[in-house]
Amino acid sequence: MHKLFTFAVGVFVAIGATAEGAEIKIISAKAAGLFLKELAPQFERVTGNKVIISYDEAGIVRKRILGGEALDVTFLPAGWEEVRKLLASDPVAIGHSDLGMALLSTVPKPDTSTNEATKRTLLAVQSIVYTDPKTGGIAGVLFARMIERLGIADEVNKKSKLVAGQLNATFVAKGEAELAVQLSSEIREVPGVQFVPMPPEFRASVTFSGAAATAAKEPATAKAFLDFLTAPSAAPTIRSKGFEPG
């Protein structure tokens, strides 16, 4: 209780008071849900406002925004230029996470220090799971580009299962795949697996940012929520979900 009180005081200092009882609608990329599912209820308790969140892969989120769906705030990892005209301000960075691979924690960590070593790892495993790049899921898009540039896309895709909206490492943990690709924050949510970094040339830190919509029905509350997420008091929760703030 003491920690929550301290947290609440910090939030009110950081964002100020807003009208209690407002409701904001959020459309977010799925990976951001790892911290939003923790922080949105805290915001509701502190402010008395209501947060309604729906999740999709990033590409689908952008299509929903461009299709005119009503919203107050959105969270995306990339592709802001597509929706920029519908935003009230520049996106603000909330947290970032690294692209990588998941294998069982009981197997030796493979060498991914070079492109050639990584190619050997990817060609040696029997099965791979990664996010369907057609959904716009950022990890899937980045991995598809990587295997194309490494010249092994055909071989990798023959033994890959493309998924959407899941913690891909769960397939590894359950023995349904030997290797999975996703962001470190999502991989570390799954017990029994280890995070393996990409080779230096393909290492990517993916930043999830938030922005209020121009047509937001509750612009003050939308801004307050973004301020809440970027306040120092939110940083421990963001880190606990495998992201680095900002």
C-alpha positions, 0 to 999 in steps of 0.5 A: 500500500505504501508503494502504491501511495508513493507511486500515486503521488509521483504520478500526480506530480508528473501529470497533474489531475484530470477529470475523473471518470473519463474513458479512453480507447486505445489500439495497441501493437500486441508486444506493448501489452506486456507493460500496458496490462500492468500500467493501465490498471495502475493509471485507473486506480490513481486517476479514477479514469477508465482505459479500454485497450484492444491489441493487434499486430502492428500492421493491423493496428495501422490499418484500423487507424487508417480505416477511421476507427475511433481511438484516443491513443495508439502504441506502435513500434514503427510505421508512424509515417503512415498514420502521422496525419491522424495524430495530435502530436509526435509519438513519445517513446515508452520502452524498447526491446531487442530482437532475438531467438528462443531455444530451450534453456537446457540446450547449449547456447548457439554461436550467433556472433557472426552471420555465418555462425547464425546461418549454421544455427538456423539451417541446423534446427529442425523447426522454427516459429516466427510472426507472419510478416504479412501482419506487420508484426515487427519481429517477423518483418525484421527476421524475414529481411534478415534471412533474405539478406543471409540468402537462406529464406527458402530453406528457413521458410520450408521448416517454419510456422508463421503465427500471429498474436502469440508468445512464440517461445511457448512453441519451444517450451512445449516442444513444438518447435526447436527455435522461435523468433521474437522480441526479448521482452516476449521471449523472457515471458516464457519459462524454460527458454533462453534468449539468443541475440541476433548477429551484430549486423542484424541486432535491432532494438525496437522502440514502442511509442505512443501518441494521441489521436487528433480526433481523441474524445478525451485529449486531456486524459489521453495526454495524462496516460502518456505522461503517466507511462513516461514518468519515472515511477513507471520505469520499474514496471516497464523494466520488469516486463523486459523493456528499457524505458524510453 
